[in-house]
Amino acid sequence: MLENGDLPKRIRGMNVIIAGAVSNTAIDGATDSIGDIWGKNVVLAYINTANPTVDDISFVYGFRSQQLTVRKWRDDPKKGDYIEMEYCEDIKVVSNVAAYLIKDCIA
């Protein structure tokens, strides 16, 4: 079932997302101490992304209170173009039965 050592992009019609986030726990100026942010755990979650409504089940939903705002300007003395983006968004767990945590399963 593995493809090039990883899970396939889809299993039984469900998308597979492999998180790749890492954290650096070293203090400033010290040698980096890089570790996987997820540890040895796996999360199996159902996340409804196709036009969800209030009654649809999903593990998490993202809530946005305003549309994306983008501003661009030129600063000639600094010889640079600047782009600034602003949005207000929050991600909340809305169902504790739409996901499952498998702890310490990765060697």
Secondary structure, 3 states (H helix, E strand, C coil): CCECCECCCEECCEECCCCCCEEECCCCCCCCCEEECCCCCEEEECCCCCCCCCCCCCCEEEEECCCCEEEEEEECCCCEEEEEEECCEEEEECCCCCEEEECCCCC
